């Protein structure tokens, strides 16, 4: 055993370190189209202290460290681009505290979205968190470091919902950010100077979040969904604007896909709302469906889909189960490019997305989730591929790259960008902004060990 | 099916990770091997990716790969949870890979020994056939001779010290209930369920054919077994070898006996009890109710559920021969140890199960966790026996 493995085993125990070809194979690969990059070590720590010890060792030996959550971001941002240690954080999965009255939970970063949702449902049925619609193994920590969003998008990005947190710096110190740095409560980062921005959205390149407080929201007794349908993409921003004015829908998602064929060319808008009583729910339904969207129905520009209970159940399920996308080509693969982009660009995002998909002979799957009160939209261009067919993978990869370019062309910002999009971002960014980012990184990570290859100037 | 026959579907696993969760998502470690090692390679998805890489010569066959593949307990949680249509084939693909590894001699010595012992001695322990009936000493349990039921015991129930007690207890309940039954005694052979799930298809075939022929020669038409593993093989696999028998699990027969009043449980069993679903009874054969119906009928029993139960139950880690090969032992993260901690967290004083493999795995885990003063592990037949044989009914467990 090499000395590094031995040291790592001394920290986390032999069972949770591997340099064997089997683990290196798995942890060198992303679920999307990214090319594999060989890891040297795989380590699964259980505590923040173990993370600290690993990072100190890596910093001393100048070994890259790639923190990994659920591994379902799909864009290759948790690939060991320069080799080194892949740090699987999923053993750090304790739900430490739920503060019912202040509506937050303190969690280890490796807690899965599925576990938190199930735990709240069982033990705190009056509380809910914003669930990102990813597979349940997506972790809370992973989601906030990519600025994820979820089914409470009315309240903003999931990273907006982070209270205080704990982070292991690239030099190994454990640092507390926000109220927990001086108080037993983890409820807030304000009113202290905002240090959270040094870590949220950085893909682990500035430190490893090990524990965090996540804001929770009231869970109403009843939750329902209506699906509104329009043929004209240009109407979607208008519909979203009117709906967000009401502040009644906690999640508004417009989607359009080619498969199954009945959906082709249509824009389905899922409108999720909730209430504590039938009366409240019906009131909201009436305001949304009749008072607000009724005009589209009367002019023949839109209509409501008669959702069967099974379909409603699928839309409202937490976590959501997507039975289709990954296996459209019976190939077990899909990847999407996401953009944070103004809602008004929906028609162009859709139209050009259809064209890109057609060019590459891939059935289009397009989706826009409204964030806040129309403050932004996460738009995604999804491309299925056949994992067993290299040509299909390359085709999807090309479509993804074209979608990255489209985002910048339309004035958006690529979300959780892979290396290709990151390069485009840093090339387009105002130079002083980029300089500030690089300075921050250098200060925090002088040896450049944290998830190297990401957020770098080539 | 051979591994190559899965060539066109094995790449379709996305590794979305649903296979790691129970139905209610309360934990991300409902795959027992993943629970033990918490590395992606040990999840069902990781295993499929590695098997495919092995098929494509991207990685070599190795002892480590064999360990990863053979640590699958065939608990079927992945099949239950996979959102894709090919999900039904996950365990079959893993078993096919095991088969290929057995044929290529890539298996660890523990697997080899397990299979050799079954082949030579008719049990995985390498114990002499003559010892097979030792559990029945001091009882009047008869040799099968045209009785209504063949009481098929299985290897674990015949040889394991803890399981033998349950085996005998169930036999005594049958005697007291006036059921016409007999055992094969020292003539009983391994049912082959674990052998099949370890990928030794040829040996499984030999065992199945031999057992079917023996049962037919004896005129057996109904079989009752304490072992869900035997139940699964005889109910679902033996028909392929022309073995058409009416197979019932002990919990189902107990339920019927209770309903028909043939078992008097008026002495009761005053305890809070939680039930661990055996995989080969639940996920493999969709029988979740019979054991619970039995428990609910016992005066004094308060049945409480663990957070993971029925189709979402965490496997004890003993399936597919792992009770013998022990790939998942030796850690506080061993699934059986996690399971007894979960049982303890319910406040139950008794962890009931309905499987000799689960019984031994959980009983060992209880000792490893030093929880014997808080919890007892029992087969449901032992609880029934205590309720009807008149142990101190007033005792609060």
Interface residues (C-beta under 8 A of the other chain):
Chain A: X15 X16 X18 X20 X21 X22 X23 X25 X26 X27 X29 X31 X42 X44 X70 X71 X72 X88 X90 X91 X93 X112 X114 X115 X117 X118 X119 X122 X135 X136 X137 X319 X321 X322 X323 X326 X327 X330 X331 X332 X333 X334 X386 X387 X388
Chain B: X9 X11 X12 X13 X14 X15 X16 X17 X18 X20 X21 X24 X25 X26 X27 X28 X37 X38 X39 X40 X41 X46 X49 X50 X53 X58 X59 X60 X62 X64 X65 X68 X83 X84 X85 X86 X307 X331
